[in-house]
Amino acid sequence: MAEPGNGIDSPTDPEDRQAEGDAATSENSGGGTAAFQVLRIVDFRYLFVGNMMMFMAFQMRNVVQSWLALELTDSQAWVGVVNGSPAIAIILLGLIGGVASDRWPKRDILLWVRLGLGMVNFVVGYLVMIDAISIWHLLFLSLAQGGAIAFGMPASQTIVQDIVGRNRLLTAVSLNQSLATIGGTAGPAIGGLLLGLMGVGPVYLIIGAIYIPAIYATWKIKTRTRVERPSNFNPISDIKEALVYVRSSPPLRILVALNCLGLLAGFIFPIIPVYARDVLDVGESGFGVLMAAFGLGALIGGLGLAFIGNVKHKGWLLMLAVVLGDPTSILFGFSRDFYFSTFLIFLFGVGAAFYITTVSTLFQTHAPDHLRGKIMAVYALTLQLFPLGWMLGGFAAETLGAEMSLILGNGFSITVTVLMFARSRAFRELT
C-alpha cells in the first residue's frame, strides 16, 4: 500500500505490497473477527462514514425525485425515465471513469464527484423553491448526476482493496455495502416523512447539506494510490486491453451476463411509488417505509456476509440472491396488503445485498491490478442496466400493467439464471 499522502505506489511488486498491507493490518488488529479487523483501519472508517452519508443522500433523493416526477407528470413511465436516465450517462462514460481511477488518486476523484453531486441537489431544490422546475430540468440534472457517478463509481469500488488488501476484500465490500446502507435505510423513511412535512424543495436542500459531512470524510482519507504508467500511455489501448481480458475470462463473462439480466430485475422500482399512492393508499410516508424496508434488507444481508467472512462458494451465493430477489418482485405486483408488500421489499433488499456484494468482490478478485479500475468500470457499466430497467419497467407497466411486466421481466431473469447455473460448471464453482 502507498504511504499516506503519496500519489504513486512504490515500484515494488503489487502482490508484495498487498502482503505487507495485510500483515500490517493483522498486527494492528490484535485478533477478533474479520469485520472488526477491517473497521480498525482508519481510512476504511472514513470511507465508511462518507459512504453512509452518500447512501442516505442518494436514497432520499430517489424518494423525493420519484415523487416529484410523479407529481409533475402523473406517469410511472416518466418516473422510470427520470430515475433510469443516470444509467445512460454511466454507460456512456463509465469506461472513462475506469481509466481515471487507474490514472489519478481515487480519493481525489471521489472528493470532486461528491462535491458535484451535492451541488446538483442544491440546484434542484432552488428550482423547486422558485416554482421553476419542469420534468426536463429534472431529466437534465439526473443525466448530469449520472455523469458524475460514472467517474466516481470505479474509484469508489477499487479504493476498498487499496485500503484493506485483497485477502479482506469480501469482508470490506460487505461492510462497505451494508454498514453504509444504514444511511440508505434511514434515507427513504426520513425522505418520505420530510416530504409530508416540508414539501419537495426543502428536502432537496437538506439532501445537498448531507453531502457536506460525506465530502469532509472523503477529504480525511490518506490512501491515494494509483498505478504508475509509462510516458506513452494510451487510454484507448488500455480500455481495449481490459475488454479483451473480460472476454477471455470465464468468471468475468458469467458476471457480465448476470449483470445484463439486471435490465429486467429493475422493473419493480418505478412501480413502487405508484403502488404506494394508488394501490396501497399509504402516500409519501408509506412510500418512504417501503424504500426503508429495502434498505433494511440490504443492511441485514450485507452485515450477515460481513460477519460470516469469506464465503468460498460464491456461485451458490449468487444463485441464492436471484432466488430471493426475482420471485419477491413478482409477488409484490400482486400484493394489496401494505405489511406483506413491505416484507417482500425487505426480502428483495436482502437478495440485492447478496448479489451486489458478491459480484463486486468477484470482479475485483479476478482482475489484475493494472486493469482493476477499468474492469470495475465494466462492472459499473453493466450494473447500470439495473437502474436502466427502471426506465424500461415504467413503460412496460403502463403498457402491459404492473403485474404482467413483473412476471415477464423477473420471470425471464430467474429462468435464464437458473439455466446458466445448471449448465455452467464455471458458474457453480465461482470462488
Beta strands, then each sheet from edge to edge (+ up, - down):
end
